[in-house]
């Protein structure tokens, strides 16, 4: 079953680092599905790789090898992400989290995440926890 899903930074980091939940991400690919991520969320992934002492060459190799389609963070998505603040404030979601959610909503896509707090959201979006 081929499907397209949005991935947040926690799900992509699980894949990169072969952490628990990575198999949920790879299963989408195994079924010939597509992973899509906003470039603003890629910045979060790169920052975490820097924090774990990946060097510039390693980061470049990882990013280049990722089986992900990149999408830009547009003005319309920025507004939509900001509007999600009211419904997500109680969970303390970051701007990057809201950007990912706004993108998934705009495209009508399910979203993969390792962030268990997202399961508490009631924003008309299919949220799939990877662990």
Order of alpha helices (4+ residues) and beta strands (2+ residues): beta-alpha-alpha-beta-alpha-alpha-beta-alpha-alpha-alpha-beta-beta
